[in-house]
Amino acid sequence: MMRQARFKLNFKPHDCQLQPAVPGEGMAQITFGGPRGPVVLIKRKILHDECVTMTEARAIETMIAHLQGLFPKTCPNCGRRFVSLRDFILNTTPIGKPIAHDLEMGELNPLHPIGAVAVSNCPCGTSLALTSEGMPLFRFWGLLLWAKRETQRRGQTPQELLQYVRGEIRKQVLAESEEL
C-alpha cells in the first residue's frame, strides 16, 4: 500500500505564475517564487490553445464540454431529472447574469479558483446552478485569459461577455441537437 505525503505550502495565490507552453505541444507549469528562487508546483503537458491562443469558438466548445459533464442533474426540490445539457436548457429559465468571480477580481490564474456560475430556475421555481467546479485548472485559466482579452477587445464588462457566451452556448447546444 502506498502512503501519500501530506504537506502544506505557505504562500499567497498571487505569488504563483502560469508559464504557458510554446506553440504546439509543450510544458506549462505553476511556479511559486520561493526564498531560494522559483519552485515548480505543477508541471503538465498542455496544448498551446489551452492557455494562449483560445478563440471564441474554442472557449464555447470548452465550456459546452464541461457543462455536458455535469449531467444528469436533479432538482433538489421537485426531483425533476435533467438528463442532458439540452434538456436543462429547454426546461429551465435563465435568471440573472452568469458570473466568473475570479475574473471579476482580476485573478487570471488563481491556484484555488472561486469559479464561475450561471443560475437557472427549474419549472418548480428552484434555482439550479451550473458551475466551473471540477474543470481542470489549466483549462479554467485558459478561459479566464480568453475572457480578459475579449472584455478588453470588445469594451464589455465580464458579466456582459458571459451573458453573450451563455446565449451562444444555448444556441449551439440546441442547434446541435436539431442536426441529429
FIDRENMI-894887 format. One record per residue (C-alpha): residue number from 1; x, y, z. Coordinates in nm, 4 decimals, padded with zeros to 6 digits, always signed. Layout:
BEGIN
<NUM <X Y Z>>
...
This chain:
BEGIN
<1 <+00.0000 +00.0000 +00.0000>>
<2 <+00.1401 +00.3386 -00.0998>>
<3 <+00.1360 +00.6228 +00.1502>>
<4 <+00.0723 +00.9739 +00.0349>>
<5 <+00.2898 +01.2532 +00.1634>>
<6 <+00.0966 +01.5419 +00.3083>>
<7 <+00.2451 +01.8869 +00.3341>>
<8 <+00.1343 +02.2459 +00.3473>>
<9 <+00.2761 +02.5226 +00.1330>>
<10 <+00.2668 +02.8682 +00.2845>>
<11 <+00.2305 +03.1200 +00.0045>>
<12 <-00.0271 +03.3529 -00.1382>>
<13 <-00.2006 +03.2663 -00.4688>>
<14 <-00.0698 +03.5878 -00.6275>>
<15 <+00.2838 +03.4538 -00.5770>>
<16 <+00.2078 +03.1872 -00.8372>>
<17 <+00.2515 +03.2270 -01.2099>>
<18 <+00.1380 +03.0268 -01.5090>>
<19 <+00.4130 +02.9826 -01.7600>>
<20 <+00.2330 +02.8836 -02.0804>>
<21 <+00.3530 +02.6381 -02.3340>>
<22 <+00.5252 +02.7339 -02.6542>>
<23 <+00.3235 +02.6958 -02.9781>>
<24 <+00.2167 +02.3378 -03.0397>>
<25 <+00.2528 +02.0958 -02.7536>>
<26 <+00.4788 +02.1900 -02.4693>>
<27 <+00.5047 +02.2069 -02.0960>>
<28 <+00.3265 +02.4521 -01.8705>>
<29 <+00.3923 +02.4925 -01.5058>>
<30 <+00.2768 +02.6760 -01.1990>>
<31 <+00.5707 +02.8244 -01.0127>>
<32 <+00.5975 +02.9876 -00.6754>>
<33 <+00.8651 +03.2477 -00.6124>>
<34 <+01.0279 +03.0957 -00.3063>>
<35 <+01.3047 +03.2490 -00.0932>>
<36 <+01.5675 +03.0437 -00.2801>>
<37 <+01.4220 +03.1002 -00.6256>>
<38 <+01.1237 +02.9626 -00.8162>>
<39 <+00.9741 +02.6337 -00.7048>>
<40 <+00.7678 +02.4345 -00.9575>>
<41 <+00.4365 +02.3280 -00.8047>>
<42 <+00.2659 +02.1656 -01.1018>>
<43 <+00.4106 +02.0768 -01.4385>>
<44 <+00.1845 +01.9444 -01.7092>>
<45 <+00.1897 +01.8837 -02.0816>>
<46 <-00.0731 +02.1025 -02.2454>>
<47 <-00.1721 +02.2310 -02.5827>>
<48 <-00.0850 +02.5906 -02.6635>>
<49 <-00.4589 +02.6575 -02.7224>>
<50 <-00.5472 +02.5860 -02.3609>>
<51 <-00.3677 +02.8930 -02.2332>>
<52 <-00.2577 +03.1264 -02.5044>>
<53 <-00.4460 +03.1213 -02.8346>>
<54 <-00.8022 +03.0340 -02.7352>>
<55 <-01.0643 +03.1623 -02.9772>>
<56 <-01.4308 +03.2313 -02.9059>>
<57 <-01.5281 +02.9080 -03.0799>>
<58 <-01.2772 +02.7074 -02.8746>>
<59 <-01.3847 +02.8788 -02.5496>>
<60 <-01.7504 +02.7960 -02.6138>>
<61 <-01.6630 +02.4390 -02.7157>>
<62 <-01.4609 +02.4001 -02.3930>>
<63 <-01.7463 +02.5324 -02.1797>>
<64 <-02.0056 +02.3123 -02.3520>>
<65 <-01.7888 +02.0034 -02.2974>>
<66 <-01.7552 +02.0865 -01.9279>>
<67 <-02.1257 +02.1614 -01.8846>>
<68 <-02.2275 +01.8374 -02.0574>>
<69 <-02.0257 +01.6534 -01.7939>>
<70 <-02.2462 +01.7964 -01.5175>>
<71 <-02.5440 +01.5835 -01.6227>>
<72 <-02.7640 +01.4145 -01.5271>>
<73 <-02.8698 +01.6776 -01.2714>>
<74 <-03.1663 +01.6531 -01.0358>>
<75 <-03.3680 +01.9368 -00.8812>>
<76 <-03.3364 +01.9013 -00.5027>>
<77 <-03.6889 +02.0398 -00.4524>>
<78 <-03.9166 +01.8607 -00.7000>>
<79 <-03.6894 +01.5719 -00.8022>>
<80 <-03.7080 +01.6544 -01.1727>>
<81 <-03.4168 +01.4924 -01.3536>>
<82 <-03.2419 +01.6781 -01.6330>>
<83 <-03.0701 +01.4097 -01.8379>>
<84 <-02.8592 +01.6390 -02.0540>>
<85 <-02.7498 +01.9976 -02.1057>>
<86 <-03.0062 +02.0214 -02.3870>>
<87 <-03.2840 +01.9003 -02.1551>>
<88 <-03.1719 +02.1565 -01.8947>>
<89 <-03.1690 +02.4425 -02.1476>>
<90 <-03.5129 +02.3501 -02.2820>>
<91 <-03.6761 +02.3105 -01.9413>>
<92 <-03.5275 +02.5828 -01.7216>>
<93 <-03.5340 +02.9618 -01.7310>>
<94 <-03.2033 +03.1513 -01.7025>>
<95 <-03.2032 +03.4061 -01.4216>>
<96 <-02.9563 +03.6819 -01.3530>>
<97 <-02.6248 +03.7113 -01.5284>>
<98 <-02.3508 +03.4487 -01.5145>>
<99 <-02.0516 +03.5495 -01.3073>>
<100 <-01.6881 +03.4430 -01.3057>>
<101 <-01.5750 +03.5503 -00.9601>>
<102 <-01.2034 +03.5166 -01.0318>>
<103 <-01.2318 +03.7248 -01.3491>>
<104 <-01.4297 +03.9922 -01.1635>>
<105 <-01.1482 +04.0115 -00.9063>>
<106 <-00.8789 +04.0236 -01.1756>>
<107 <-00.7375 +03.6830 -01.0765>>
<108 <-00.6467 +03.5164 -01.4062>>
<109 <-00.4521 +03.2228 -01.2665>>
<110 <-00.5863 +03.1513 -00.9176>>
<111 <-00.4412 +02.8442 -00.7523>>
<112 <-00.7745 +02.7873 -00.5740>>
<113 <-01.0375 +02.9394 -00.8042>>
<114 <-01.3706 +03.0559 -00.6684>>
<115 <-01.5125 +02.9695 -01.0081>>
<116 <-01.7925 +03.0701 -01.2407>>
<117 <-02.1661 +03.0152 -01.2072>>
<118 <-02.4804 +03.0544 -01.4168>>
<119 <-02.8188 +03.0118 -01.2485>>
<120 <-03.1487 +02.8945 -01.3977>>
<121 <-03.4880 +02.8207 -01.2463>>
<122 <-03.6439 +02.4764 -01.2586>>
<123 <-04.0145 +02.4782 -01.3568>>
<124 <-04.0885 +02.4345 -00.9835>>
<125 <-03.9121 +02.7656 -00.9113>>
<126 <-03.5956 +02.6262 -00.7527>>
<127 <-03.2688 +02.7897 -00.8580>>
<128 <-03.0189 +02.5472 -01.0117>>
<129 <-02.6553 +02.6366 -01.0745>>
<130 <-02.4154 +02.5270 -01.3446>>
<131 <-02.0591 +02.5913 -01.2303>>
<132 <-01.6984 +02.5578 -01.3351>>
<133 <-01.6318 +02.3283 -01.0394>>
<134 <-01.4292 +02.0279 -01.1458>>
<135 <-01.2833 +02.1928 -01.4555>>
<136 <-00.9091 +02.1287 -01.4836>>
<137 <-00.7121 +02.4276 -01.3567>>
<138 <-00.5155 +02.4925 -01.6760>>
<139 <-00.8350 +02.4823 -01.8827>>
<140 <-01.0086 +02.7240 -01.6442>>
<141 <-00.7103 +02.9586 -01.6590>>
<142 <-00.7194 +02.9484 -02.0385>>
<143 <-01.0845 +03.0541 -02.0297>>
<144 <-01.0106 +03.3344 -01.7831>>
<145 <-00.7275 +03.4643 -02.0031>>
<146 <-00.9516 +03.4482 -02.3094>>
<147 <-01.2330 +03.6304 -02.1265>>
<148 <-00.9984 +03.9035 -02.0045>>
<149 <-00.8666 +03.9643 -02.3569>>
<150 <-01.2189 +03.9621 -02.5007>>
<151 <-01.3618 +04.2056 -02.2462>>
<152 <-01.0818 +04.4472 -02.3272>>
<153 <-01.1140 +04.3977 -02.7039>>
<154 <-01.4941 +04.4327 -02.7044>>
<155 <-01.5161 +04.7034 -02.4387>>
<156 <-01.7507 +04.4867 -02.2312>>
<157 <-01.7745 +04.4013 -01.8645>>
<158 <-01.7076 +04.0390 -01.7672>>
<159 <-02.0791 +03.9908 -01.6964>>
<160 <-02.1754 +04.1259 -02.0400>>
<161 <-01.9321 +03.8865 -02.2069>>
<162 <-02.0572 +03.5911 -02.0016>>
<163 <-02.4199 +03.6781 -02.0801>>
<164 <-02.3306 +03.6736 -02.4513>>
<165 <-02.1443 +03.3418 -02.4105>>
<166 <-02.4421 +03.1919 -02.2241>>
<167 <-02.6635 +03.2813 -02.5205>>
<168 <-02.4167 +03.1298 -02.7676>>
<169 <-02.3897 +02.8084 -02.5657>>
<170 <-02.7688 +02.7787 -02.5579>>
<171 <-02.7928 +02.8365 -02.9356>>
<172 <-02.5193 +02.5851 -03.0183>>
<173 <-02.6492 +02.3108 -02.7895>>
<174 <-02.9993 +02.3450 -02.9294>>
<175 <-02.8719 +02.3627 -03.2920>>
<176 <-02.6521 +02.0530 -03.2477>>
<177 <-02.9451 +01.8586 -03.1105>>
<178 <-03.1620 +01.9530 -03.4106>>
<179 <-02.8958 +01.8250 -03.6516>>
<180 <-02.9107 +01.4746 -03.5044>>
